[in-house]
Amino acid sequence: MKSAKSLTFVLLLLTLVVAVGISGCVDSSNNTTPDNNTTPANNTTNNTTNNTTNNTTNNTTPGPGSVTVSRPGEYNGTPVQTIIAENREFTTHNTSISVGDTLHVWNREMNTPYNHLYHSEEGAFEDVQVNAKYEIYFTFNEPGVYHIDLYNPDTGTFYMSSGDVLTVTVT
């Protein structure tokens, strides 16, 4: 009789341990340790945001080589627009062009010798320095939205804390 009680006690204890273990697997709302096998909640938001952004830019993210940079004498065409950079900022901040079009960017620092460094946020071209009173040509070979930062070539950062960016939408 004593062994039957002992066996019943052991089975009851084993049932309790299993029940507690299973309840931890079923409801993890009180679990304070992150589960490495779960996807963070913000991934859905990020994917939605990225998909929305990509849909507005024809699902194209500009990449390396999607912009051809030419110096005067290397470019023989007619640019569709001239963008002026003066007083360490672009005079135009947004423009829209078609695939294959070329923008002429003129560093029109006349009174002060500020050289400019143009940087592609998307990596569409390598950084290019343009001295004061000189120009450069950007030919856009793929659709997308491009951001050209106007940097101080001495520091590799924006001239002003707010930064200055030319946004080019290419369709």
KOLDO-33985 format. One record per residue: residue number from 1; x, y, z of N, C-alpha, C in turn. Coordinates in steps of 0.001 Angstrom, whole numbers, plus 500000, padded with zeros to 6 digits. Example, Ala and Ser with C-alpha at 12.3 -4.5 7.8 and 13.67 -1.06 7.14 Angstrom:
2
> nr; n_u; n_v; n_w; ca_u; ca_v; ca_w; c_u; c_v; c_w
> 1; 513190; 494310; 507800; 512300; 495500; 507800; 513200; 496700; 507800
> 2; 512850; 497750; 507080; 513670; 498940; 507140; 512900; 500030; 507870
//
This chain:
171
> nr; n_u; n_v; n_w; ca_u; ca_v; ca_w; c_u; c_v; c_w
> 1; 500817; 498830; 500000; 500000; 500000; 500000; 500874; 501253; 500000
> 2; 501997; 501177; 500769; 502885; 502312; 500861; 503494; 502612; 499502
> 3; 503841; 501586; 498724; 504450; 501823; 497418; 503442; 502384; 496423
> 4; 502159; 502046; 496565; 501129; 502606; 495687; 500980; 504096; 495954
> 5; 501057; 504515; 497252; 500989; 505931; 497583; 502215; 506662; 497058
> 6; 503373; 506030; 497182; 504613; 506638; 496692; 504565; 506791; 495176
> 7; 504067; 505752; 494502; 503959; 505808; 493045; 502971; 506895; 492622
> 8; 501852; 507028; 493313; 500866; 508063; 493014; 501470; 509447; 493240
> 9; 502227; 509619; 494323; 502871; 510894; 494629; 503870; 511257; 493534
> 10; 504680; 510308; 493099; 505682; 510547; 492054; 504989; 510905; 490743
> 11; 503911; 510196; 490394; 503175; 510496; 489163; 502537; 511885; 489228
> 12; 501990; 512241; 490400; 501398; 513567; 490571; 502468; 514654; 490436
> 13; 503626; 514431; 491048; 504729; 515389; 490964; 505216; 515506; 489524
> 14; 505361; 514405; 488841; 505799; 514400; 487445; 504776; 515121; 486567
> 15; 503491; 514932; 486803; 502430; 515610; 486059; 502507; 517115; 486256
> 16; 502756; 517535; 487498; 502899; 518961; 487802; 504084; 519573; 487051
> 17; 505225; 518904; 487068; 506426; 519410; 486382; 506165; 519532; 484883
> 18; 505544; 518529; 484295; 505231; 518566; 482864; 504240; 519686; 482572
> 19; 503220; 519869; 483406; 502210; 520903; 483191; 502844; 522299; 483251
> 20; 503713; 522515; 484220; 504385; 523816; 484333; 505282; 524046; 483120
> 21; 506002; 523023; 482682; 506876; 523148; 481503; 506091; 523460; 480251
> 22; 504957; 522798; 480049; 504130; 523043; 478873; 503510; 524424; 478921
> 23; 503094; 524879; 480081; 502463; 526194; 480166; 503457; 527291; 479802
> 24; 504731; 527099; 480074; 505745; 528077; 479673; 505910; 528126; 478174
> 25; 505694; 527024; 477475; 505831; 526997; 476017; 504610; 527580; 475322
> 26; 503446; 527382; 475914; 502214; 527811; 475283; 502016; 529308; 475421
> 27; 502273; 529880; 476583; 502046; 531311; 476811; 503358; 531953; 477215
> 28; 503978; 532653; 476298; 505265; 533282; 476597; 505108; 534761; 476888
> 29; 503892; 535218; 477188; 503678; 536642; 477403; 504405; 537145; 478640
> 30; 504691; 536285; 479594; 505420; 536705; 480785; 506908; 536434; 480670
> 31; 507336; 535918; 479565; 508740; 535586; 479359; 509527; 536871; 479120
> 32; 510520; 537143; 479961; 511295; 538372; 479813; 512559; 538149; 478996
> 33; 512885; 536928; 478674; 514058; 536636; 477862; 513637; 536540; 476409
> 34; 514274; 537323; 475489; 513864; 537252; 474087; 514173; 535893; 473489
> 35; 513298; 535448; 472624; 513475; 534195; 471912; 514224; 534486; 470626
> 36; 515400; 533891; 470468; 516237; 534177; 469298; 515636; 533674; 468001
> 37; 514605; 532846; 468081; 514009; 532312; 466865; 512812; 533117; 466388
> 38; 512530; 534258; 467014; 511376; 535045; 466603; 511821; 536223; 465755
> 39; 510932; 536729; 464960; 511192; 537898; 464128; 510763; 539134; 464889
> 40; 511624; 540162; 464976; 511217; 541378; 465686; 509945; 541964; 465084
> 41; 509140; 542562; 465928; 507844; 543091; 465499; 507988; 544170; 464449
> 42; 509078; 544946; 464476; 509193; 546055; 463529; 509614; 545621; 462130
> 43; 509934; 544358; 461910; 510283; 543930; 460556; 509118; 544103; 459594
> 44; 507915; 543851; 460068; 506747; 544028; 459214; 506627; 545483; 458798
> 45; 506832; 546381; 459753; 506754; 547811; 459450; 507848; 548206; 458469
> 46; 509085; 547739; 458717; 510187; 548088; 457826; 509954; 547567; 456419
> 47; 509476; 546325; 456307; 509231; 545783; 454979; 508132; 546556; 454272
> 48; 507109; 546936; 455006; 506023; 547707; 454402; 506541; 549056; 453942
> 49; 507337; 549709; 454784; 507894; 551015; 454419; 508779; 550884; 453196
> 50; 509677; 549876; 453198; 510569; 549707; 452054; 509797; 549392; 450783
> 51; 508771; 548551; 450888; 507987; 548230; 449705; 507258; 549454; 449183
> 52; 506746; 550273; 450094; 506059; 551487; 449675; 507029; 552413; 448971
> 53; 508216; 552585; 449546; 509229; 553452; 448929; 509617; 552905; 447563
> 54; 509867; 551596; 447497; 510271; 551019; 446219; 509165; 551133; 445172
> 55; 507909; 550987; 445575; 506821; 551095; 444613; 506732; 552490; 444022
> 56; 507064; 553509; 444802; 506984; 554866; 444281; 508173; 555186; 443384
> 57; 509203; 554344; 443405; 510366; 554577; 442560; 510518; 553459; 441528
> 58; 509400; 552913; 441090; 509393; 551863; 440068; 510180; 550629; 440500
> 59; 510171; 550342; 441800; 510864; 549183; 442351; 512347; 549170; 441998
> 60; 512949; 550313; 441816; 514350; 550382; 441460; 515119; 551132; 442536
> 61; 516136; 550500; 443056; 517050; 551172; 443963; 518327; 551403; 443180
> 62; 518672; 552670; 442970; 519884; 552950; 442196; 521102; 552322; 442865
> 63; 521978; 551810; 442057; 523174; 551173; 442590; 524430; 551698; 441921
> 64; 525551; 551094; 442246; 526820; 551522; 441658; 526766; 551516; 440134
> 65; 527267; 552576; 439539; 527309; 552667; 438086; 526034; 553158; 437447
> 66; 525001; 553455; 438246; 523753; 553907; 437644; 523812; 555385; 437254
> 67; 524888; 556067; 437621; 525116; 557451; 437202; 526511; 557531; 436604
> 68; 526595; 558134; 435411; 527894; 558363; 434782; 528301; 559805; 435060
> 69; 529510; 559990; 435587; 530025; 561321; 435906; 531051; 561705; 434844
> 70; 530876; 562922; 434286; 531796; 563397; 433239; 532267; 564802; 433575
> 71; 533502; 565058; 433276; 534060; 566402; 433426; 533902; 567132; 432097
> 72; 534027; 568469; 432096; 533969; 569202; 430824; 535009; 568630; 429850
> 73; 534623; 568521; 428608; 535496; 567918; 427599; 535253; 566426; 427432
> 74; 534712; 565779; 428461; 534376; 564355; 428379; 532921; 564159; 427968
> 75; 532100; 565193; 428160; 530675; 565104; 427863; 530388; 565940; 426625
> 76; 529779; 565325; 425605; 529537; 566003; 424335; 528072; 566310; 424060
> 77; 527178; 565947; 424973; 525753; 566131; 424734; 525247; 567479; 425207
> 78; 523943; 567548; 425315; 523284; 568759; 425819; 522536; 568384; 427088
> 79; 522934; 568936; 428237; 522234; 568597; 429476; 520814; 569136; 429467
> 80; 519921; 568462; 430167; 518524; 568893; 430219; 518304; 570011; 431228
> 81; 519234; 570164; 432161; 519060; 571176; 433198; 520413; 571501; 433825
> 82; 520568; 572750; 434258; 521755; 573164; 435005; 521347; 573417; 436444
> 83; 522068; 572810; 437357; 521874; 573005; 438789; 523054; 573831; 439287
> 84; 522765; 574900; 440007; 523806; 575777; 440538; 524071; 575410; 441997
> 85; 525347; 575326; 442356; 525756; 575181; 443748; 526557; 576433; 444090
> 86; 525993; 577218; 445013; 526591; 578507; 445346; 526349; 578792; 446824
> 87; 527300; 579474; 447442; 527214; 579755; 448884; 527088; 578459; 449686
> 88; 527783; 577442; 449216; 527855; 576121; 449864; 526505; 575425; 449964
> 89; 525634; 575672; 448966; 524345; 574971; 448911; 523831; 574937; 447476
> 90; 522949; 573959; 447215; 522290; 573898; 445913; 521208; 574970; 445864
> 91; 521058; 575631; 444710; 519980; 576611; 444573; 518656; 575924; 444236
> 92; 518720; 574686; 443787; 517553; 573844; 443536; 517748; 572586; 444373
> 93; 516682; 572114; 445022; 516825; 570931; 445868; 516093; 569704; 445359
> 94; 515191; 569877; 444393; 514438; 568749; 443830; 514291; 568955; 442335
> 95; 514483; 567881; 441595; 514262; 567943; 440161; 513845; 566568; 439665
> 96; 513161; 566540; 438530; 512733; 565289; 437904; 513215; 565276; 436469
> 97; 513767; 564133; 436051; 514268; 563968; 434690; 513939; 562551; 434219
> 98; 514311; 562255; 432983; 514078; 560924; 432411; 515382; 560127; 432385
> 99; 515238; 558808; 432300; 516411; 557934; 432176; 517213; 558366; 430954
> 100; 518517; 558467; 431115; 519405; 558859; 430034; 519700; 560355; 429999
> 101; 518927; 561152; 430765; 519155; 562600; 430807; 520401; 562928; 431622
> 102; 520951; 564115; 431336; 522150; 564581; 432014; 521875; 565904; 432715
> 103; 522338; 565989; 433967; 522295; 567244; 434714; 523687; 567870; 434689
> 104; 523715; 569163; 434471; 524941; 569951; 434522; 524958; 570621; 435892
> 105; 525953; 570353; 436711; 526054; 570963; 438037; 527266; 571883; 438038
> 106; 527001; 573141; 438322; 528034; 574173; 438258; 528334; 574677; 439660
> 107; 529604; 574562; 440057; 530071; 575110; 441333; 530350; 576591; 441104
> 108; 529372; 577424; 441382; 529467; 578847; 441081; 529892; 579647; 442319
> 109; 530905; 579187; 442994; 531482; 579931; 444116; 532440; 580960; 443518
> 110; 531966; 582165; 443297; 532740; 583183; 442602; 533652; 583999; 443523
> 111; 533142; 584381; 444689; 533901; 585265; 445563; 534738; 584524; 446594
> 112; 534357; 583321; 446899; 535110; 582516; 447855; 535459; 581187; 447196
> 113; 536656; 580725; 447390; 537086; 579506; 446691; 536645; 578212; 447375
> 114; 535338; 578024; 447524; 534845; 576785; 448132; 534770; 575690; 447083
> 115; 535572; 574669; 447282; 535464; 573482; 446449; 534313; 572644; 447000
> 116; 533708; 571842; 446147; 532594; 570997; 446560; 532943; 569535; 446350
> 117; 532406; 568700; 447207; 532497; 567257; 447052; 531071; 566750; 446919
> 118; 530755; 566114; 445785; 529420; 565567; 445561; 529456; 564083; 445907
> 119; 528494; 563686; 446733; 528441; 562325; 447261; 527066; 561719; 446985
> 120; 527041; 560482; 446496; 525786; 559772; 446247; 525436; 558931; 447465
> 121; 524274; 559227; 448073; 523821; 558449; 449227; 523575; 556994; 448850
> 122; 523189; 556743; 447603; 522880; 555386; 447141; 524116; 554654; 446629
> 123; 525250; 555344; 446535; 526451; 554721; 445973; 526390; 554626; 444464
> 124; 525591; 555488; 443828; 525398; 555438; 442374; 526634; 555917; 441611
> 125; 527492; 556690; 442266; 528756; 557122; 441677; 529745; 557353; 442804
> 126; 531022; 557348; 442449; 532059; 557626; 443442; 532082; 559122; 443724
> 127; 532448; 559487; 444954; 532544; 560899; 445318; 533397; 561634; 444295
> 128; 532967; 562849; 443944; 533693; 563641; 442959; 533851; 565065; 443489
> 129; 535083; 565564; 443437; 535356; 566931; 443886; 535358; 567860; 442684
> 130; 534709; 569014; 442873; 534642; 570025; 441820; 535132; 571343; 442427
> 131; 536159; 571899; 441824; 536716; 573155; 442314; 535777; 574317; 442023
> 132; 535984; 575410; 442755; 535185; 576618; 442553; 535283; 577061; 441096
> 133; 534156; 577516; 440551; 534016; 578004; 439185; 534076; 576896; 438121
> 134; 534023; 575638; 438539; 534059; 574532; 437589; 532722; 573784; 437612
> 135; 532582; 572816; 436709; 531314; 572112; 436532; 531542; 570619; 436368
> 136; 530434; 569890; 436461; 530448; 568439; 436317; 529121; 568027; 435680
> 137; 529102; 566874; 435042; 527890; 566369; 434386; 527537; 565009; 434979
> 138; 526258; 564833; 435318; 525743; 563570; 435844; 524704; 563034; 434868
> 139; 524961; 561854; 434289; 524006; 561192; 433399; 523379; 560031; 434171
> 140; 522052; 560020; 434249; 521322; 559034; 435044; 520853; 557902; 434134
> 141; 521407; 556713; 434364; 521190; 555569; 433484; 520065; 554637; 433919
> 142; 519555; 554804; 435135; 518502; 553926; 435657; 517441; 554762; 436360
> 143; 516179; 554292; 436348; 515141; 555022; 437093; 515368; 554880; 438598
> 144; 514823; 555815; 439340; 514930; 555767; 440799; 514995; 557167; 441374
> 145; 515188; 557230; 442680; 515354; 558509; 443366; 516789; 558563; 443862
> 146; 517481; 559595; 443468; 518889; 559780; 443806; 519041; 560975; 444739
> 147; 519969; 560864; 445671; 520261; 561957; 446608; 521744; 562298; 446473
> 148; 522015; 563538; 446065; 523390; 563993; 445919; 523672; 564970; 447055
> 149; 524598; 564595; 447919; 524972; 565426; 449055; 526062; 566401; 448637
> 150; 525983; 567623; 449145; 526996; 568645; 448910; 527879; 568697; 450152
> 151; 529096; 568175; 450023; 530018; 568064; 451147; 531175; 569047; 451033
> 152; 531761; 569326; 452180; 533031; 570036; 452264; 534115; 568994; 451983
> 153; 534927; 569156; 450935; 535915; 568130; 450615; 537007; 567985; 451674
> 154; 537207; 569017; 452498; 538228; 568938; 453543; 537807; 568046; 454702
> 155; 536501; 567978; 454973; 536012; 567191; 456109; 535224; 565953; 455683
> 156; 534733; 565944; 454446; 533890; 564829; 453992; 532522; 564828; 454638
> 157; 532110; 565994; 455143; 530797; 566137; 455770; 530112; 567374; 455184
> 158; 528836; 567532; 455518; 528096; 568688; 455041; 528762; 569988; 455501
> 159; 528643; 571031; 454698; 529120; 572355; 455105; 528327; 572861; 456304
> 160; 527016; 572664; 456256; 526132; 573158; 457308; 525576; 571979; 458085
> 161; 525243; 572201; 459332; 524753; 571106; 460172; 523467; 570494; 459628
> 162; 522656; 571300; 458942; 521409; 570775; 458399; 521638; 569972; 457124
> 163; 522809; 570130; 456509; 523113; 569420; 455283; 522446; 570040; 454085
> 164; 522932; 569691; 452920; 522321; 570173; 451697; 522314; 569036; 450689
> 165; 521122; 568704; 450196; 520943; 567538; 449339; 520132; 567910; 448121
> 166; 520577; 567444; 446964; 519814; 567563; 445719; 519145; 566202; 445493
> 167; 517817; 566187; 445425; 517072; 564965; 445169; 516655; 564949; 443702
> 168; 517063; 563894; 442992; 516784; 563754; 441570; 515892; 562531; 441381
> 169; 514684; 562750; 440855; 513784; 561639; 440560; 513884; 561341; 439075
> 170; 514244; 560105; 438760; 514467; 559696; 437372; 513411; 558664; 437000
> 171; 512650; 558969; 435931; 511595; 558032; 435487; 511860; 557582; 434058
//
